[in-house]
């Protein structure tokens, strides 16, 4: 399946020079060095390579000149901008392009749960369901991976979902594999073994674990959904390899 979700005009093609800090990348635009803002604080080591073509939007204010949102990857581009990933996901839900969310609607964003804020509170067939979204833009062959560095915040969010489900609630964990030509998702145990174990524990506890595939198509200026059920491969030794968490389908309308 392919569904266009976002469209951009006025795109500036640039070349990555270096990553200055967590939020700023130096880019070359028509031979001039510019400061580009990014909102993805992951290391992005696999995509943020000097000399790589990238795609930016103009900025009207602030200390940076442009907003870098995508990086060339094969014949398309990785969508690294987490806000645009969320916008695309919301459009996909509204357009009923996510089959495992049939019967679900977004009630609110940034919903409190325990001591954390979870990305979404959904209503699925009249029942509340929390949904946390994580950006997976690290590539290992044809697999998208998360995280690309240790994440205390990620551990806390997944632990909150596990606790909520064990108390009888409904919860989902979604990984946005925003990379072209990936065929599945898997947790990155090398970067954060504790978080990888928590993701496996979440699936075992009854949290629905899913992945979707997005990419940016520079020739059209579109962000597109290329797969709403990207296979999820969990580390062996506990839950093995799964495509999502099939045991959760009755509770949260997968």
C-alpha positions in Angstrom: 0.0 0.0 0.0 1.1 3.6 -0.6 -0.8 6.7 0.7 0.4 10.3 0.4 0.0 12.0 3.8 1.9 15.3 3.6 3.0 17.6 0.8 5.7 20.3 0.9 6.4 23.2 -1.4 9.5 25.4 -1.6 11.9 22.6 -0.7 15.6 23.5 -0.5 18.1 20.8 -1.6 21.3 20.9 0.4 24.4 18.9 1.4 25.3 18.0 4.9 28.6 19.5 6.2 28.5 18.4 9.8 26.4 18.1 12.9 27.1 21.0 15.1 25.1 19.9 18.1 21.9 18.1 19.0 19.7 20.6 17.3 21.9 22.2 14.6 23.4 20.8 11.4 25.7 22.8 9.1 24.6 22.4 5.5 25.7 23.7 2.1 23.0 25.4 0.1 24.2 26.7 -3.3 27.7 26.9 -2.1 26.8 28.8 1.1 27.2 27.4 4.6 23.9 27.6 6.5 22.6 26.5 9.9 19.8 24.0 9.8 17.6 23.2 12.7 16.6 19.6 13.4 14.1 18.4 16.0 15.4 14.8 16.2 17.9 14.5 19.1 19.0 11.0 18.3 22.5 10.4 17.1 21.3 9.8 13.5 24.8 8.4 12.8 23.5 6.3 9.9 21.9 9.1 8.0 23.7 12.3 9.0 26.9 11.7 7.0 28.9 14.6 5.5 28.3 15.1 1.8 24.8 13.4 1.9 22.0 15.2 0.2 19.3 16.5 2.5 16.1 18.5 2.2 15.2 21.6 4.1 12.3 24.1 4.5 12.9 27.8 4.9 12.6 29.4 8.3 11.4 32.9 8.9 12.8 33.4 12.4 15.2 32.0 15.0 18.9 31.4 15.2 18.9 28.9 12.3 18.3 29.5 8.6 16.4 26.4 7.5 14.7 23.3 8.9 16.2 20.0 7.9 13.6 17.3 7.7 14.7 14.6 5.4 18.0 12.9 4.2 18.5 11.1 0.9 18.6 7.3 1.3 18.7 5.3 -1.9 16.0 6.4 -4.4 14.0 8.3 -1.8 14.7 9.9 1.6 14.5 9.2 5.3 12.1 11.4 7.1 14.0 12.3 10.3 11.8 15.1 11.5 9.8 13.7 14.4 7.1 16.3 14.2 6.4 15.5 10.6 6.4 11.8 11.5 3.6 12.5 14.0 1.7 14.7 11.6 1.9 12.0 8.9 0.7 9.4 11.4 -2.2 11.5 12.4 -3.2 12.0 8.8 -2.9 8.2 8.3 -5.3 7.6 11.2 -7.8 10.2 10.0 -7.7 8.7 6.5 -8.2 5.2 7.9 -4.9 4.0 6.3 -3.8 2.2 9.5 -5.7 -1.1 9.4 -4.9 -2.1 13.0 -6.5 1.1 14.3 -9.9 0.5 12.7 -12.5 1.8 15.1 -10.0 4.1 16.9 -9.9 7.9 17.0 -7.4 10.3 18.5 -8.9 12.0 21.6 -5.9 14.0 22.8 -2.1 14.4 22.4 0.5 14.4 25.2 -1.8 12.5 27.6 -0.6 12.1 31.2 0.0 8.5 32.4 1.7 7.8 35.7 4.7 10.1 35.9 5.0 10.5 32.1 3.3 12.1 29.1 2.3 9.6 26.4 1.9 10.8 22.8 -1.7 9.9 22.3 -4.9 8.9 24.1 -7.1 7.0 21.7 -10.7 5.8 21.9 -11.0 2.4 20.3 -14.6 1.1 20.1 -15.4 3.2 23.1 -12.5 2.1 25.2 -9.5 4.4 26.1 -6.1 3.3 24.8 -2.7 5.0 25.2 -0.3 5.1 22.3 3.3 6.0 22.4 5.2 6.7 19.2 9.0 6.3 18.7 11.1 7.3 15.7 13.1 4.5 14.1 15.6 5.9 11.6 18.6 3.7 12.3 19.1 1.2 9.5 20.6 -2.3 9.8 20.4 -3.8 6.3 16.7 -3.8 5.5 15.6 -3.4 9.2 14.7 -0.2 10.9 15.9 0.0 14.5 15.3 2.0 17.7 16.9 3.5 19.7 20.2 4.7 18.3 21.5 5.7 21.7 20.6 5.0 25.4 17.2 6.5 26.2 16.0 6.9 29.8 12.9 8.6 28.5 12.2 5.7 26.2 12.5 3.2 29.1 10.2 5.3 31.2 7.5 5.5 28.6 7.6 1.8 27.8 7.5 0.9 31.5 4.4 3.2 32.0 2.6 1.3 29.2 3.5 -2.0 30.8 2.2 -0.9 34.2 -1.0 0.4 32.7 -1.7 -2.8 30.8 -1.0 -4.9 33.9 -3.6 -2.8 35.8 -6.1 -3.7 33.1 -5.8 -0.9 30.7 -5.1 -0.8 26.9 -1.8 0.4 25.4 0.0 0.5 22.1 3.6 1.1 21.2 4.3 2.3 17.6 7.7 2.5 15.9 7.8 4.8 12.8 10.3 3.3 10.5 10.8 6.4 8.4 13.4 4.8 6.0 13.0 3.8 2.4 13.2 0.1 1.5 13.0 -1.4 4.9 11.1 -4.7 5.4 10.8 -4.7 9.2 11.6 -3.3 12.6 13.6 -4.6 15.5 14.8 -3.0 18.8 18.5 -2.1 18.9 19.9 -4.1 21.8 23.4 -2.8 21.2 22.4 0.8 21.9 20.2 0.2 25.0 19.8 -3.5 26.1 17.5 -2.5 29.0 15.1 -0.7 26.6 15.2 -3.6 24.2 14.2 -5.9 27.0 11.4 -3.6 28.0 10.0 -3.7 24.5 9.9 -7.5 24.6 8.3 -7.3 28.1 5.7 -4.9 26.8 4.7 -7.3 24.0 4.6 -10.2 26.5 2.4 -8.1 28.9 -0.2 -7.3 26.3 1.0 -3.9 24.9 0.3 -3.9 21.2 3.7 -3.4 19.5 3.5 -2.2 15.9 5.6 -0.5 13.2 4.6 1.5 10.1 6.8 2.5 7.2 7.1 6.1 6.0 9.4 7.8 3.5 9.8 11.2 1.8 9.6 11.3 -2.0 11.7 14.3 -3.1 10.5 14.2 -6.7 6.9 14.7 -5.5 7.4 16.6 -2.3 5.3 14.0 -0.5 5.6 12.0 2.7 4.0 8.7 2.0 2.9 5.7 4.0 4.3 2.6 2.3 3.4 0.0 4.9 0.9 0.1 7.8 1.9 -3.3 9.2 5.6 -3.5 9.0 6.8 -6.7 10.6 8.2 -6.4 14.2 11.0 -8.7 15.1 11.6 -9.0 18.8 15.0 -10.2 20.1 15.2 -14.0 20.5 15.2 -15.7 23.8 11.9 -14.4 25.2 9.2 -13.5 22.7 11.1 -14.5 19.6 10.0 -13.0 16.3 6.5 -11.6 16.0 4.6 -9.4 13.7 3.3 -7.0 16.2 1.5 -8.3 19.2 -1.3 -10.5 17.9 -2.7 -11.2 21.4 -3.7 -7.6 21.8 -6.0 -7.5 18.8 -9.3 -8.0 20.7 -8.5 -5.3 23.3 -7.2 -2.5 21.0 -8.6 -3.2 17.6 -5.4 -4.1 15.7 
